[in-house]
């Protein structure tokens, strides 16, 4: 397993979850724009770095990492996700996210942690 593979799994899990809450705007990993793939990979890297330091990333820390990355890339709050304007409705502190949006962070944390734990036991991370 490698960062790209885990990022793809996180992306696809998020896409599937979004579909269950009526958000069908998420495209598959293969159709996703480069900025979205890079964002997912950076998220995996953040989680792995935290895990490698002996800590477990919290869901709030996961979201804050995403906010820092988006801020650095010029994104801001907007009522509707718009990649051209670099606006996103989740561009708020974690505690202000609706519960269904917070679930995305829970999924991301759990997926990376599962692959990390497996790799530590089996030494299969590349």
Residue pairs with C-beta under 8 A, 6 or more apart in sequence:
1 115
1 118
1 119
1 124
1 125
1 126
2 125
2 126
3 41
3 44
3 45
3 48
4 41
6 44
6 111
6 112
6 115
7 37
7 40
7 41
7 43
7 44
8 29
8 40
9 111
9 115
10 40
10 43
10 44
10 107
10 108
10 111
10 112
11 29
11 32
11 36
11 37
11 40
12 28
12 29
13 107
13 108
13 111
14 26
14 104
14 107
14 108
15 26
15 27
15 28
17 103
17 104
17 107
18 24
18 25
18 26
18 104
19 26
21 100
25 81
29 37
33 83
35 73
35 83
39 66
39 69
39 70
42 65
42 69
43 62
43 65
43 66
43 69
43 108
43 112
44 112
46 57
46 62
46 65
47 57
47 62
47 108
47 109
47 112
47 113
47 116
48 112
48 116
50 56
50 57
50 61
51 57
51 112
51 113
51 116
56 113
57 65
57 109
57 112
58 109
59 94
59 102
59 105
59 106
59 109
60 94
60 95
60 105
62 105
62 108
62 109
63 90
63 94
63 97
63 102
63 105
64 93
64 94
67 91
67 93
70 86
70 88
70 91
73 86
74 86
75 86
75 87
75 88
75 91
76 86
76 87
76 88
76 91
77 87
77 88
77 89
77 91
77 92
78 85
78 87
78 88
78 89
78 91
79 87
79 89
80 87
80 89
81 87
81 88
81 89
82 88
90 97
90 101
94 102
94 105
115 125
116 125
118 124
119 125
